Amino acid sequence: MDNRRTVLLIIAAIVLATWPLQAEQVWPKTVPAAQAVGVDEFSFAVLGDNRPSGADQPQPEVYRQILGQINETDAVLVINTGDVILGSTDMALMNRELDDFIATTEPLTAPMYVAYGNHELRNAEALAVLQQRIGPSYYAFNYGNSRFYVLNTYVPGEGGRITGEQLTWLRQDLAAEGTAMAHRFVFFHAPMFSPMNDIGRRS
């Protein structure tokens, strides 16, 4: 009995010791993308707001269907513009939702790049979890003759805007790496112009 308990404790210790590494490995489709140098023509898919409608609920069936349809195309990469989970300030609940999002997305054959939305990015603690499990707060990568920018319009304290360090980085990258590419695509969650009010602008 004591030997069995000792073995179980050792196994538990090993699992806990390797858990952060496992958490980083569960999302293999992250930056950087394959460069595909010399490729001038390619297709990619864009989707977003696939979050469930209730807390601790699974990903919508329509999201699974969309991923299946993308797999039937020749898309080389997929951009998700955010709100991939309902989100929560309870990190245990948020991690369960991320588990489901990752498991549901796994059958996708092309790499997916996520721009964070307001639902998953509730606070700085949530951002830390997202960066560990999904990817950076904002980033850029090349594919073929194009450069892709995936930005964060919900940096804690900067909601709805691209400003501060992110804006400085973006300007520098556009002036350097961006100028060498034939096309530049920019993705983020908050719309530049809202169809839901008469303001029609973002500061």
FIKOLZA-1660 file (N, C-alpha, C; in steps of 0.1 Angstrom, whole numbers, plus 5000, padded with zeros to 4 digits):
% residues 203
   i   px   py   pz ch aa at
   1 5008 4988 5000  A  M  N
   1 5000 5000 5000  A  M CA
   1 5009 5013 5000  A  M  C
   2 5019 5013 5008  A  D  N
   2 5028 5024 5009  A  D CA
   2 5036 5026 4996  A  D  C
   3 5040 5015 4990  A  N  N
   3 5047 5015 4977  A  N CA
   3 5038 5021 4966  A  N  C
   4 5026 5017 4966  A  R  N
   4 5016 5021 4956  A  R CA
   4 5014 5036 4957  A  R  C
   5 5013 5041 4970  A  R  N
   5 5011 5055 4973  A  R CA
   5 5023 5063 4968  A  R  C
   6 5035 5057 4971  A  T  N
   6 5047 5064 4967  A  T CA
   6 5048 5066 4952  A  T  C
   7 5045 5055 4945  A  V  N
   7 5045 5056 4930  A  V CA
   7 5035 5066 4925  A  V  C
   8 5023 5067 4930  A  L  N
   8 5013 5076 4926  A  L CA
   8 5018 5091 4929  A  L  C
   9 5025 5093 4940  A  L  N
   9 5030 5106 4943  A  L CA
   9 5041 5110 4933  A  L  C
  10 5049 5100 4930  A  I  N
  10 5060 5103 4920  A  I CA
  10 5054 5107 4907  A  I  C
  11 5044 5099 4902  A  I  N
  11 5038 5102 4889  A  I CA
  11 5032 5116 4890  A  I  C
  12 5024 5119 4900  A  A  N
  12 5018 5132 4902  A  A CA
  12 5028 5143 4901  A  A  C
  13 5040 5141 4908  A  A  N
  13 5050 5151 4908  A  A CA
  13 5056 5154 4894  A  A  C
  14 5058 5143 4886  A  I  N
  14 5063 5144 4873  A  I CA
  14 5053 5151 4864  A  I  C
  15 5040 5148 4865  A  V  N
  15 5030 5155 4857  A  V CA
  15 5030 5170 4860  A  V  C
  16 5030 5173 4873  A  L  N
  16 5030 5187 4877  A  L CA
  16 5042 5195 4872  A  L  C
  17 5054 5188 4873  A  A  N
  17 5066 5194 4869  A  A CA
  17 5066 5197 4854  A  A  C
  18 5060 5188 4846  A  T  N
  18 5060 5190 4831  A  T CA
  18 5048 5197 4825  A  T  C
  19 5038 5201 4834  A  W  N
  19 5026 5206 4829  A  W CA
  19 5027 5219 4821  A  W  C
  20 5036 5229 4826  A  P  N
  20 5037 5241 4817  A  P CA
  20 5042 5238 4803  A  P  C
  21 5051 5228 4802  A  L  N
  21 5056 5225 4789  A  L CA
  21 5045 5218 4780  A  L  C
  22 5037 5210 4787  A  Q  N
  22 5026 5204 4780  A  Q CA
  22 5016 5215 4775  A  Q  C
  23 5013 5224 4784  A  A  N
  23 5004 5235 4780  A  A CA
  23 5009 5243 4768  A  A  C
  24 5022 5245 4767  A  E  N
  24 5027 5252 4756  A  E CA
  24 5027 5244 4743  A  E  C
  25 5026 5231 4744  A  Q  N
  25 5027 5222 4732  A  Q CA
  25 5013 5219 4727  A  Q  C
  26 5002 5222 4734  A  V  N
  26 4989 5218 4729  A  V CA
  26 4984 5226 4717  A  V  C
  27 4991 5237 4714  A  W  N
  27 4987 5245 4703  A  W CA
  27 4998 5246 4693  A  W  C
  28 4999 5236 4684  A  P  N
  28 5011 5235 4675  A  P CA
  28 5010 5245 4664  A  P  C
  29 4998 5250 4661  A  K  N
  29 4997 5258 4649  A  K CA
  29 4998 5273 4653  A  K  C
  30 5010 5277 4655  A  T  N
  30 5012 5291 4659  A  T CA
  30 5024 5297 4652  A  T  C
  31 5027 5309 4654  A  V  N
  31 5038 5316 4647  A  V CA
  31 5051 5309 4650  A  V  C
  32 5061 5310 4641  A  P  N
  32 5059 5316 4627  A  P CA
  32 5054 5306 4617  A  P  C
  33 5048 5311 4607  A  A  N
  33 5043 5303 4596  A  A CA
  33 5054 5299 4587  A  A  C
  34 5052 5289 4579  A  A  N
  34 5062 5286 4568  A  A CA
  34 5063 5298 4559  A  A  C
  35 5075 5300 4555  A  Q  N
  35 5078 5312 4547  A  Q CA
  35 5073 5311 4533  A  Q  C
  36 5074 5299 4527  A  A  N
  36 5069 5297 4513  A  A CA
  36 5075 5308 4504  A  A  C
  37 5088 5310 4505  A  V  N
  37 5095 5320 4496  A  V CA
  37 5093 5317 4482  A  V  C
  38 5090 5327 4474  A  G  N
  38 5088 5326 4460  A  G CA
  38 5073 5323 4456  A  G  C
  39 5065 5321 4466  A  V  N
  39 5050 5318 4463  A  V CA
  39 5043 5332 4461  A  V  C
  40 5037 5334 4449  A  D  N
  40 5030 5347 4447  A  D CA
  40 5015 5345 4447  A  D  C
  41 5010 5333 4446  A  E  N
  41 4996 5331 4446  A  E CA
  41 4992 5320 4456  A  E  C
  42 4983 5323 4465  A  F  N
  42 4979 5314 4475  A  F CA
  42 4966 5319 4481  A  F  C
  43 4959 5310 4488  A  S  N
  43 4946 5314 4494  A  S CA
  43 4947 5312 4509  A  S  C
  44 4939 5320 4516  A  F  N
  44 4938 5319 4531  A  F CA
  44 4924 5322 4535  A  F  C
  45 4920 5317 4547  A  A  N
  45 4907 5319 4552  A  A CA
  45 4907 5328 4564  A  A  C
  46 4896 5335 4566  A  V  N
  46 4894 5344 4577  A  V CA
  46 4880 5341 4584  A  V  C
  47 4880 5340 4597  A  L  N
  47 4868 5338 4604  A  L CA
  47 4870 5344 4618  A  L  C
  48 4859 5344 4626  A  G  N
  48 4860 5349 4640  A  G CA
  48 4847 5348 4647  A  G  C
  49 4847 5352 4660  A  D  N
  49 4835 5352 4668  A  D CA
  49 4829 5338 4669  A  D  C
  50 4837 5328 4670  A  N  N
  50 4831 5314 4671  A  N CA
  50 4828 5310 4685  A  N  C
  51 4829 5319 4695  A  R  N
  51 4827 5316 4709  A  R CA
  51 4814 5310 4712  A  R  C
  52 4813 5302 4722  A  P  N
  52 4800 5296 4727  A  P CA
  52 4791 5307 4732  A  P  C
  53 4779 5305 4734  A  S  N
  53 4769 5315 4739  A  S CA
  53 4768 5314 4754  A  S  C
  54 4773 5304 4760  A  G  N
  54 4771 5302 4775  A  G CA
  54 4785 5298 4781  A  G  C
  55 4786 5301 4794  A  A  N
  55 4798 5298 4802  A  A CA
  55 4800 5282 4802  A  A  C
  56 4812 5278 4800  A  D  N
  56 4816 5264 4801  A  D CA
  56 4809 5256 4790  A  D  C
  57 4804 5262 4779  A  Q  N
  57 4798 5255 4769  A  Q CA
  57 4808 5251 4758  A  Q  C
  58 4805 5240 4750  A  P  N
  58 4814 5236 4740  A  P CA
  58 4813 5246 4728  A  P  C
  59 4823 5245 4719  A  Q  N
  59 4823 5253 4707  A  Q CA
  59 4811 5250 4699  A  Q  C
  60 4805 5260 4692  A  P  N
  60 4793 5258 4684  A  P CA
  60 4796 5247 4673  A  P  C
  61 4786 5240 4669  A  E  N
  61 4787 5230 4659  A  E CA
  61 4790 5237 4645  A  E  C
  62 4785 5249 4643  A  V  N
  62 4788 5256 4631  A  V CA
  62 4803 5259 4629  A  V  C
  63 4810 5261 4640  A  Y  N
  63 4824 5263 4640  A  Y CA
  63 4831 5250 4635  A  Y  C
  64 4827 5239 4640  A  R  N
  64 4833 5226 4635  A  R CA
  64 4830 5225 4620  A  R  C
  65 4818 5228 4615  A  Q  N
  65 4814 5227 4601  A  Q CA
  65 4823 5236 4593  A  Q  C
  66 4825 5249 4597  A  I  N
  66 4833 5258 4590  A  I CA
  66 4848 5253 4589  A  I  C
  67 4853 5247 4599  A  L  N
  67 4867 5242 4599  A  L CA
  67 4867 5230 4589  A  L  C
  68 4857 5222 4588  A  G  N
  68 4857 5211 4579  A  G CA
  68 4856 5216 4565  A  G  C
  69 4849 5227 4562  A  Q  N
  69 4848 5233 4549  A  Q CA
  69 4861 5239 4545  A  Q  C
  70 4868 5245 4554  A  I  N
  70 4882 5251 4551  A  I CA
  70 4891 5240 4547  A  I  C
  71 4890 5228 4554  A  N  N
  71 4899 5217 4551  A  N CA
  71 4897 5212 4537  A  N  C
  72 4886 5215 4531  A  E  N
  72 4883 5211 4517  A  E CA
  72 4888 5221 4507  A  E  C
  73 4893 5232 4511  A  T  N
  73 4898 5242 4502  A  T CA
  73 4914 5241 4502  A  T  C
  74 4920 5250 4494  A  D  N
  74 4934 5250 4493  A  D CA
  74 4940 5261 4502  A  D  C
  75 4933 5265 4512  A  A  N
  75 4938 5276 4521  A  A CA
  75 4951 5271 4528  A  A  C
  76 4961 5280 4528  A  V  N
  76 4974 5276 4534  A  V CA
  76 4975 5281 4548  A  V  C
  77 4966 5290 4552  A  L  N
  77 4966 5294 4566  A  L CA
  77 4952 5300 4569  A  L  C
  78 4949 5302 4582  A  V  N
  78 4936 5307 4587  A  V CA
  78 4939 5317 4597  A  V  C
  79 4932 5329 4596  A  I  N
  79 4932 5339 4606  A  I CA
  79 4919 5339 4613  A  I  C
  80 4920 5339 4626  A  N  N
  80 4908 5340 4635  A  N CA
  80 4908 5354 4641  A  N  C
  81 4898 5362 4639  A  T  N
  81 4898 5376 4644  A  T CA
  81 4893 5377 4658  A  T  C
  82 4892 5366 4666  A  G  N
  82 4890 5368 4680  A  G CA
  82 4876 5364 4685  A  G  C
  83 4875 5365 4698  A  D  N
  83 4863 5359 4705  A  D CA
  83 4862 5344 4703  A  D  C
  84 4873 5337 4705  A  V  N
  84 4874 5323 4703  A  V CA
  84 4867 5315 4714  A  V  C
  85 4866 5322 4726  A  I  N
  85 4859 5316 4738  A  I CA
  85 4850 5326 4744  A  I  C
  86 4841 5322 4752  A  L  N
  86 4833 5332 4759  A  L CA
  86 4841 5340 4769  A  L  C
  87 4851 5334 4775  A  G  N
  87 4860 5341 4784  A  G CA
  87 4854 5342 4798  A  G  C
  88 4864 5345 4808  A  S  N
  88 4860 5347 4822  A  S CA
  88 4871 5352 4829  A  S  C
  89 4869 5358 4841  A  T  N
  89 4879 5363 4850  A  T CA
  89 4883 5351 4859  A  T  C
  90 4876 5340 4858  A  D  N
  90 4879 5328 4865  A  D CA
  90 4889 5320 4856  A  D  C
  91 4902 5319 4860  A  M  N
  91 4912 5313 4851  A  M CA
  91 4909 5298 4849  A  M  C
  92 4904 5291 4859  A  A  N
  92 4901 5277 4857  A  A CA
  92 4890 5275 4847  A  A  C
  93 4880 5283 4847  A  L  N
  93 4869 5282 4837  A  L CA
  93 4875 5286 4823  A  L  C
  94 4883 5297 4823  A  M  N
  94 4889 5301 4810  A  M CA
  94 4897 5290 4804  A  M  C
  95 4905 5283 4812  A  N  N
  95 4914 5272 4807  A  N CA
  95 4906 5261 4802  A  N  C
  96 4894 5258 4808  A  R  N
  96 4886 5247 4803  A  R CA
  96 4880 5251 4789  A  R  C
  97 4876 5264 4788  A  E  N
  97 4871 5268 4775  A  E CA
  97 4882 5268 4764  A  E  C
  98 4894 5271 4768  A  L  N
  98 4906 5270 4759  A  L CA
  98 4908 5256 4755  A  L  C
  99 4907 5247 4765  A  D  N
  99 4909 5233 4762  A  D CA
  99 4900 5228 4750  A  D  C
 100 4887 5233 4752  A  D  N
 100 4877 5229 4742  A  D CA
 100 4880 5235 4728  A  D  C
 101 4884 5248 4728  A  F  N
 101 4887 5255 4716  A  F CA
 101 4898 5248 4709  A  F  C
 102 4909 5245 4716  A  I  N
 102 4921 5239 4710  A  I CA
 102 4917 5225 4705  A  I  C
 103 4910 5217 4712  A  A  N
 103 4906 5203 4708  A  A CA
 103 4897 5204 4696  A  A  C
 104 4888 5214 4695  A  T  N
 104 4879 5215 4684  A  T CA
 104 4886 5219 4671  A  T  C
 105 4897 5228 4673  A  T  N
 105 4904 5233 4662  A  T CA
 105 4914 5224 4657  A  T  C
 106 4918 5214 4665  A  E  N
 106 4929 5205 4661  A  E CA
 106 4928 5198 4647  A  E  C
 107 4916 5194 4643  A  P  N
 107 4915 5188 4630  A  P CA
 107 4918 5197 4618  A  P  C
 108 4918 5210 4620  A  L  N
 108 4922 5219 4610  A  L CA
 108 4935 5216 4604  A  L  C
 109 4937 5215 4591  A  T  N
 109 4949 5211 4585  A  T CA
 109 4959 5223 4583  A  T  C
 110 4953 5235 4581  A  A  N
 110 4962 5247 4579  A  A CA
 110 4964 5253 4593  A  A  C
 111 4975 5260 4595  A  P  N
 111 4978 5267 4607  A  P CA
 111 4968 5279 4609  A  P  C
 112 4964 5280 4622  A  M  N
 112 4955 5291 4626  A  M CA
 112 4962 5302 4634  A  M  C
 113 4960 5314 4631  A  Y  N
 113 4966 5325 4639  A  Y CA
 113 4955 5334 4645  A  Y  C
 114 4956 5336 4658  A  V  N
 114 4945 5342 4665  A  V CA
 114 4948 5357 4669  A  V  C
 115 4939 5366 4666  A  A  N
 115 4939 5380 4671  A  A CA
 115 4929 5380 4683  A  A  C
 116 4934 5384 4694  A  Y  N
 116 4925 5383 4706  A  Y CA
 116 4914 5393 4706  A  Y  C
 117 4902 5388 4711  A  G  N
 117 4890 5397 4712  A  G CA
 117 4887 5400 4727  A  G  C
 118 4877 5408 4728  A  N  N
 118 4873 5413 4742  A  N CA
 118 4868 5402 4751  A  N  C
 119 4863 5391 4745  A  H  N
 119 4857 5380 4753  A  H CA
 119 4868 5372 4760  A  H  C
 120 4878 5368 4753  A  E  N
 120 4889 5360 4760  A  E CA
 120 4899 5369 4767  A  E  C
 121 4900 5382 4763  A  L  N
 121 4910 5391 4770  A  L CA
 121 4903 5400 4780  A  L  C
 122 4900 5394 4792  A  R  N
 122 4892 5402 4802  A  R CA
 122 4902 5410 4811  A  R  C
 123 4914 5406 4813  A  N  N
 123 4923 5413 4821  A  N CA
 123 4938 5408 4818  A  N  C
 124 4947 5414 4826  A  A  N
 124 4961 5410 4824  A  A CA
 124 4964 5396 4827  A  A  C
 125 4957 5390 4836  A  E  N
 125 4959 5376 4840  A  E CA
 125 4955 5367 4828  A  E  C
 126 4944 5371 4822  A  A  N
 126 4939 5363 4810  A  A CA
 126 4949 5364 4798  A  A  C
 127 4955 5376 4797  A  L  N
 127 4965 5378 4786  A  L CA
 127 4977 5369 4788  A  L  C
 128 4981 5367 4800  A  A  N
 128 4992 5358 4804  A  A CA
 128 4989 5344 4800  A  A  C
 129 4977 5340 4803  A  V  N
 129 4973 5326 4799  A  V CA
 129 4972 5324 4784  A  V  C
 130 4967 5334 4777  A  L  N
 130 4966 5333 4763  A  L CA
 130 4979 5333 4756  A  L  C
 131 4989 5340 4761  A  Q  N
 131 5002 5341 4755  A  Q CA
 131 5009 5327 4757  A  Q  C
 132 5006 5321 4768  A  Q  N
 132 5012 5308 4771  A  Q CA
 132 5006 5297 4762  A  Q  C
 133 4993 5297 4761  A  R  N
 133 4986 5286 4755  A  R CA
 133 4983 5288 4740  A  R  C
 134 4981 5300 4735  A  I  N
 134 4978 5303 4721  A  I CA
 134 4989 5310 4713  A  I  C
 135 4994 5321 4719  A  G  N
 135 5004 5328 4711  A  G CA
 135 5006 5342 4716  A  G  C
 136 5015 5350 4710  A  P  N
 136 5018 5363 4714  A  P CA
 136 5006 5373 4714  A  P  C
 137 5007 5384 4721  A  S  N
 137 4997 5394 4721  A  S CA
 137 4995 5400 4707  A  S  C
 138 5005 5403 4700  A  Y  N
 138 5005 5408 4686  A  Y CA
 138 5018 5403 4679  A  Y  C
 139 5017 5402 4666  A  Y  N
 139 5029 5396 4659  A  Y CA
 139 5027 5398 4644  A  Y  C
 140 5037 5394 4637  A  A  N
 140 5036 5395 4622  A  A CA
 140 5044 5383 4617  A  A  C
 141 5040 5378 4605  A  F  N
 141 5048 5367 4598  A  F CA
 141 5046 5369 4583  A  F  C
 142 5055 5362 4576  A  N  N
 142 5055 5363 4562  A  N CA
 142 5050 5350 4556  A  N  C
 143 5042 5351 4545  A  Y  N
 143 5039 5339 4537  A  Y CA
 143 5040 5343 4523  A  Y  C
 144 5048 5336 4515  A  G  N
 144 5050 5340 4501  A  G CA
 144 5054 5354 4499  A  G  C
 145 5047 5362 4492  A  N  N
 145 5050 5376 4489  A  N CA
 145 5043 5386 4498  A  N  C
 146 5037 5380 4509  A  S  N
 146 5029 5389 4518  A  S CA
 146 5033 5388 4532  A  S  C
 147 5030 5399 4539  A  R  N
 147 5033 5400 4554  A  R CA
 147 5019 5401 4561  A  R  C
 148 5017 5393 4571  A  F  N
 148 5005 5393 4579  A  F CA
 148 5007 5399 4592  A  F  C
 149 4999 5409 4596  A  Y  N
 149 4999 5415 4609  A  Y CA
 149 4987 5411 4617  A  Y  C
 150 4989 5405 4629  A  V  N
 150 4978 5401 4638  A  V CA
 150 4980 5409 4650  A  V  C
 151 4970 5419 4652  A  L  N
 151 4971 5429 4663  A  L CA
 151 4961 5426 4674  A  L  C
 152 4964 5433 4685  A  N  N
 152 4956 5432 4697  A  N CA
 152 4949 5445 4700  A  N  C
 153 4936 5446 4698  A  T  N
 153 4928 5458 4701  A  T CA
 153 4923 5458 4715  A  T  C
 154 4927 5448 4723  A  Y  N
 154 4922 5447 4737  A  Y CA
 154 4934 5445 4747  A  Y  C
 155 4945 5452 4744  A  V  N
 155 4956 5452 4754  A  V CA
 155 4950 5459 4767  A  V  C
 156 4951 5453 4779  A  P  N
 156 4946 5458 4791  A  P CA
 156 4949 5473 4793  A  P  C
 157 4939 5481 4794  A  G  N
 157 4940 5496 4795  A  G CA
 157 4940 5503 4782  A  G  C
 158 4940 5496 4771  A  E  N
 158 4941 5503 4758  A  E CA
 158 4929 5498 4749  A  E  C
 159 4918 5493 4755  A  G  N
 159 4907 5487 4747  A  G CA
 159 4902 5495 4735  A  G  C
 160 4901 5489 4724  A  G  N
 160 4896 5495 4712  A  G CA
 160 4906 5503 4704  A  G  C
 161 4919 5503 4708  A  R  N
 161 4929 5511 4701  A  R CA
 161 4942 5503 4699  A  R  C
 162 4949 5508 4689  A  I  N
 162 4963 5503 4687  A  I CA
 162 4971 5515 4691  A  I  C
 163 4978 5514 4702  A  T  N
 163 4986 5525 4707  A  T CA
 163 4998 5520 4715  A  T  C
 164 5005 5529 4721  A  G  N
 164 5017 5525 4730  A  G CA
 164 5027 5517 4723  A  G  C
 165 5033 5507 4730  A  E  N
 165 5044 5499 4724  A  E CA
 165 5040 5491 4712  A  E  C
 166 5027 5487 4711  A  Q  N
 166 5022 5480 4699  A  Q CA
 166 5023 5489 4687  A  Q  C
 167 5018 5501 4688  A  L  N
 167 5018 5510 4677  A  L CA
 167 5032 5513 4672  A  L  C
 168 5041 5515 4682  A  T  N
 168 5055 5518 4679  A  T CA
 168 5061 5506 4671  A  T  C
 169 5059 5494 4676  A  W  N
 169 5063 5482 4669  A  W CA
 169 5058 5481 4655  A  W  C
 170 5045 5484 4654  A  L  N
 170 5038 5482 4641  A  L CA
 170 5044 5492 4631  A  L  C
 171 5046 5504 4635  A  R  N
 171 5052 5514 4626  A  R CA
 171 5066 5510 4621  A  R  C
 172 5074 5506 4631  A  Q  N
 172 5088 5501 4627  A  Q CA
 172 5088 5490 4618  A  Q  C
 173 5079 5480 4620  A  D  N
 173 5078 5468 4612  A  D CA
 173 5073 5471 4598  A  D  C
 174 5063 5480 4597  A  L  N
 174 5058 5484 4584  A  L CA
 174 5069 5491 4576  A  L  C
 175 5077 5499 4582  A  A  N
 175 5087 5506 4576  A  A CA
 175 5099 5497 4572  A  A  C
 176 5101 5486 4578  A  A  N
 176 5112 5477 4576  A  A CA
 176 5108 5464 4568  A  A  C
 177 5103 5454 4576  A  E  N
 177 5099 5442 4570  A  E CA
 177 5087 5444 4560  A  E  C
 178 5078 5452 4563  A  G  N
 178 5066 5454 4555  A  G CA
 178 5069 5460 4541  A  G  C
 179 5079 5468 4540  A  T  N
 179 5081 5474 4527  A  T CA
 179 5087 5464 4517  A  T  C
 180 5093 5453 4522  A  A  N
 180 5099 5443 4513  A  A CA
 180 5088 5434 4507  A  A  C
 181 5076 5434 4511  A  M  N
 181 5066 5425 4507  A  M CA
 181 5056 5432 4497  A  M  C
 182 5051 5424 4488  A  A  N
 182 5041 5429 4478  A  A CA
 182 5028 5433 4484  A  A  C
 183 5024 5425 4495  A  H  N
 183 5011 5428 4501  A  H CA
 183 5013 5427 4516  A  H  C
 184 5004 5436 4523  A  R  N
 184 5004 5436 4538  A  R CA
 184 4989 5435 4542  A  R  C
 185 4987 5425 4550  A  F  N
 185 4973 5422 4555  A  F CA
 185 4973 5424 4570  A  F  C
 186 4963 5432 4575  A  V  N
 186 4963 5435 4589  A  V CA
 186 4950 5430 4595  A  V  C
 187 4950 5423 4606  A  F  N
 187 4938 5417 4613  A  F CA
 187 4938 5421 4627  A  F  C
 188 4926 5424 4632  A  F  N
 188 4923 5426 4646  A  F CA
 188 4908 5425 4649  A  F  C
 189 4905 5425 4662  A  H  N
 189 4891 5422 4665  A  H CA
 189 4881 5434 4664  A  H  C
 190 4885 5445 4671  A  A  N
 190 4876 5456 4671  A  A CA
 190 4876 5463 4658  A  A  C
 191 4864 5465 4652  A  P  N
 191 4863 5471 4639  A  P CA
 191 4867 5486 4638  A  P  C
 192 4873 5490 4627  A  M  N
 192 4877 5504 4626  A  M CA
 192 4865 5513 4625  A  M  C
 193 4854 5508 4619  A  F  N
 193 4842 5515 4618  A  F CA
 193 4831 5506 4622  A  F  C
 194 4822 5510 4631  A  S  N
 194 4812 5502 4637  A  S CA
 194 4799 5504 4629  A  S  C
 195 4793 5493 4624  A  P  N
 195 4780 5494 4618  A  P CA
 195 4768 5495 4628  A  P  C
 196 4771 5495 4641  A  M  N
 196 4761 5494 4651  A  M CA
 196 4758 5508 4657  A  M  C
 197 4765 5518 4653  A  N  N
 197 4761 5531 4658  A  N CA
 197 4765 5542 4648  A  N  C
 198 4762 5554 4651  A  D  N
 198 4764 5565 4641  A  D CA
 198 4777 5573 4643  A  D  C
 199 4786 5567 4652  A  I  N
 199 4798 5574 4654  A  I CA
 199 4807 5572 4642  A  I  C
 200 4808 5559 4638  A  G  N
 200 4816 5556 4626  A  G CA
 200 4831 5557 4627  A  G  C
 201 4836 5557 4638  A  R  N
 201 4851 5559 4639  A  R CA
 201 4856 5553 4652  A  R  C
 202 4868 5549 4653  A  R  N
 202 4875 5545 4665  A  R CA
 202 4887 5554 4668  A  R  C
 203 4888 5558 4680  A  S  N
 203 4899 5567 4684  A  S CA
 203 4912 5559 4685  A  S  C
% end
